[in-house]
Amino acid sequence: MKLTKEELQKINGGGVSIGIIALAIGAFVTFVAGFLDGFVRPQSCNE
């Protein structure tokens, strides 16, 4: 069964939006900043 051009244009989904990319980049930057902060300024857990 083949879809018509109009039916193909109505299909949504499967794409990566700019919001998901921005969220992933923000999470990665936050993780790296926290990781480096732990090496530069090590603190004990009972302060």
N, C-alpha and C positions, 0 to 999 in steps of 0.2 A: 504494500500500500504506500503510495507516494502522497506527500502533503503538497498542497498548492502553495504558491508564493505568499499568499495572504495568511494562510495558516502558519507557515514558518515564521512570519513576522510577528505573530501574536504570542509566540512561545517566550516565556520569561524564565530566568533562573540560570544558575551555573556561572554567572559572572562574579568577578571580584570587584567590589566597590572601593572607592577611594577611602571611605570611612574605615573599612576593615584593614586596609593597608596602613592608614594612619594610626589605628589602634595597635597594630602589631609593632610598628616602629616605636611608638611611645612606650610600649611594654618592654621592648628590648633595651631601649635607652635607659629606662628606670632600673632594670635589672643590672645592667653593666655599671651604672653609677653606684648602686648599692654594693655591688661586688667589689668595685675598686675602693669605695669608702671603707669597707671592712678591712682591707689590706693597709690602707693609709692611716686610718685611725682605729686600731683595734681597741675594743672596750670589753670589760668583763660583763657578765650577765647580772651581777648583783650590785650594780651601782645605783 
